[in-house]
Every structure is written in C-alpha cells, then in structure tokens.
Amino acid sequence: MSSLSPLPAATGAATAAFLRPSLLPPKKSASQLSAYKSRKPYSPHFARISCKTSSSDKEPNNNDQTGPTTRRDILIGMGSLYGAASSLSDPTALANPLQPPDLSKCHPAIKGDAGDTADCCPPFSDQIEFKLPSPKEPMRIRPAAHLVDKAYIDKYEKAISLMKALPDDDPRSFKNQANVHCAYCNGAYDQVGITPSVALQIHFSWIFFPFHRYYLYFFERILGKLIDDPTFALPFWNWDSPDGMQIPAIFADPASPLYDAIRAPDHLPGGSSPLVDLDWSRSAASLTPEAQWQSNRDVMHTQMVSGAKKRTLFFGTPLKAGDLADGNGQGTLERTPHGNLHIWVGDLTREYKEDMGNLYSAGRDPLFYCHHGNVDRMWDLWKTLGPRRTDFTDPDWLDAAFLFYDENCKLVRCKIRDSLDNEKKLKTDYEPVRIQWRHSKRVPKTKSATTTTKKKRELTDLSKFPLVLNKAISVAVPRPRKNRSKAEKEEEEEVVVVKGIEIDRSQVIKFDVALNDDDDGAPAGPRDTEFAGSFVNVPHRQKPGASKFKTALTLGITDLLEDLGADGDDTVVVTLVPKVGEPVIGGLKIDYLAD
Ligand SMILES: [Cu+2]
C-alpha cells in the first residue's frame, strides 16, 4: 500500500526539508485500538438516554440553570416550528429564522435501492435553551495539530477513546456525535410542511459556519468532561500554513484512536502525494512542496481576502424558513478549501467516498473535527482582515437555531446570536500561528514566463444556456458598469454569477471559473490572476431521488479585473472548466453586491 512506501524521490527530500519533522507518536498495541472500528449497524431511535459514564457528572452545568424544559416549552418550540411553516403563506411575516428540526420526526437518512440504510437519528429528549459558559470558566485554547506535544496527544487520545467507549444510548458517544452531521446534512429531518428543512441546508448557505461552531463547541466540552479537564481544547489542522500542509501526524498512527482506516491512502503522511492541495482535483503529478505552498497560499488569499469582501461572499447566501432550496449558494471558504479537503481526505475508490468525502460519514473520522477547527478559525480571522467584515445583523440569521447534546446529555437549543464571539462569549480561542497568505503574489498568465501564445478562446453564445458543462466553454458576458470609482467599488463588489447550477448532490462536482483566460493550453489555476474560483460539491448520500439540487455560484471579481487591467472593458470573457462531474449550467451574468 502506498501509505507505507517511502516518499517519491522527486519530492521526498524537499518535503522533509520543507515540512516540520514528523510528530508521529509511538506505535500502540492492538489492544488499544478502539472498539468503534468494528462498526455495527446503527439502531433506530433510542428509548432512553444514558449519561452515566463520566467521572464528573455532578459538575454544575451552565445549561442546567434553566432546568429541563416542560412539555409546554416543547410545544412552544414546536409551535414556532409550525409558525415558521404558516408564515410561508403570510407575505407580511417579517422574521423567519430557520428553526431546529423536530427530532421526533427523524427518519433514516438513506434508504438505498439495495436496501442499505443509514439511521443517524439522535436520541430524542426534552430541550433546554443554550446558556453561555460562565465568565469564570477557563479559556480553551485550541492548538495547531502539528505543534502539539506528547502530553497533549495522550490527553486527546484518552478523551477520544473514552468517547468511543460510551454506549450507543449515550448521545455523547463518538458514534452519536458523528451522526449529528449525518442527520443534519443528509435528509434525516425532511419535515412535512417545512420546505426545506434546516436539515438539507447546513451546507450551501449562511448557517454553515455557526452550525459547525456549535458542533465543535459541544464535542470539545464532552471530551473535556470525559477526562475531567475544563481547559481541554480540540486541535486545529493548520492547512493554511506550509508547516501544516499535510494530514497531521497524530491522526496517521493506525494504533491511535485518532486514526481512521477509511481515507485516501495516497494522502496520508508517507503516501505518494501527502501534501495538501487546497485546489484539489488536479490530476497531474504532485507539485513540489514550494509550488504546492505557493498554490495554497494564493487559494487562501482569494478565498479569504480578494474574493470575500462582502458578507454573503464569505458566509454564503441567506436561507430563511420557507426559502426554497434552489438558488442558495456556498461562501468562499465552504467551497474551497473546506469542501476540497473533505474530498481530498476521503477514499475516492469507494462508491460513497467515505469517510471524509461524504457528508453522511465525515464525522466518523476524528480528523473531521480538527479540519473544522481551522474552518472555524477562519471565521474569526476573516473579521480581522478589513472594513465591513462583520457578522450579519439580520434577525433571521441571529435567531436561526440548532439542537445539540451537551456534555451532560442535555438537548440544547442554540441560536446563532450566541455563537458570534469565540473568545469573549464561548471562552474558546486559537493558538496564534503565522498567517502567510494576506498578500497575493499572483500574476496574469499573459505576463508569466509559461505563456508562449496569446490565443483567444472560442466563444459560446449566452443564448446557448442552459447547457451541460462537459467541456471547457468561454462566454463573453456584458458588464453593466465599468471604470467605477474607488468609493463605488467599496460600496458594491462586482461579481460573476453562475446561475442555475443543477447537480446531483450525491456526486463529487468541481468546476473552475476564470476571466479573460487565453487559450494557451493549460487553463488558469490558483496561481494565475485570471483564476476566479471554483464550485465544489462534497457528496451527500441521500435517498434516491433526493439528490437533485439547484444552486448558484457568486464570485467577487473587483480586484481581479483591476489586476488584469480589464476594468474599462464592456465585456468579460468567463471560462468554465469542468474538473469533476458534468453539472448543468443555467446561465452567467455580471452583477453588483452590496452586502
Ligand atoms: Cu465539513
């Protein structure tokens, strides 16, 4: 197996010199392997919840302050659910935040033709409202996974082992925690009368970041409680730095509870292409570590800085109760590198690309929580990168709510408004590490040494849409405004919108978008100024017929057009390059985005 083979000669030495020394922990005996690895079929709804295995069950819990909810509270909660539904027909309704799913209506997320099922429904119990941790609680400082020491690794492994050893009727068990992602993201909560349910839209909308922040928050507190350490903090995978540019070694020891056997073997440390490619889908041979880092650095700059100047570009588009699923879109970071890395870690030889490569199984890999640690860190960082980079103030975002089990097995209803301040409110922060992607070093292809010809691309007429994107196409798209002033550019970001993207969500889909890219052989990539970004779909494993989905891709291009010297042009040539899959594209337009 390639995971055991030495690094290829071309990259091995350079990799060793470029990356930090291996932090592979010592091998463990087979007896230390978790029982979780032999997964049993998941059982349906549990009749009762167990929460007795912690050594510190008597610890006070902030969420206990309200006490368990009464039947009346539950009915009120359900009333708001139905209120949301009824407001669909009330055009005067102003507030319409997404409500958490009704757990009593959870059903198996997947029922395949072959009779295969995946029941990832959580145990069902009364809800309480979320309370912020006490200001007196110690901070939890999340470390970079490639920098942790042996004492930390021991603690983390012990906590994960204890979580994996919890029984199936304990909602804090690793299996149940992994199922949180499956249930929310794969259609286990399709609710009659609510279209779409919050379930289907954790991805592809503005609730992506807060949902995953709460997910990590509770997962981390459960681990901390299991080892009686109120300072325990999850590590983050620092994939945005040259030193963190491979799967952290602590996850790669087959004898560790942090290991998951279902990953792409080539991408493990020691595999044939272990360097993280934030622009994954490249089928060519691995880049040198230096070239890979330069590509990754430019991806990060586009996704965090130049392409994410407006809130909806970074977070994704609004989704309110009653919105139709079609038409919503992911934010920059959710697509790339979040989505790319899910697929990059998953085993692509498997039908469903488990574990990380499919949203139903991603939570089964301990690396998932480390990956999302860095995604969450990016939310904090984005707010420091320039003016107007703030959270939404729309009550429909602030009051959107989710359900999670806490460290005391209480089912907690959490609103986005309580999740906005990691440090001051949630008592969580990230170990400071050097940020090396703030500035772009991209150059236009026409100016780069690799360009030998300057050949115009053959153009497809806008009237030809919708069309199946099965080969690269270029379209001249009119720009309603040109040569805008600096103030106008700050007020509104120029965007290219790829409309009516029809995909099968059960499949890996990726296509790239470039502007004014000459036809000189290789299409523009992340290192070229012409490259605007990518569409990425991480597979959802869903019931047959439930996977057809229509969405849009919106990319900020104000800086890009300036850098290309194309700000005065009447049209821009948009090139779409399919990388994986053949989505249907509804159309293209240039627009201006204020928020
Ligand atoms: Cu994810």
Residues whose N, C-alpha, C, O or C-beta is under 5 A from the ligand:
A	BS01	CU	none
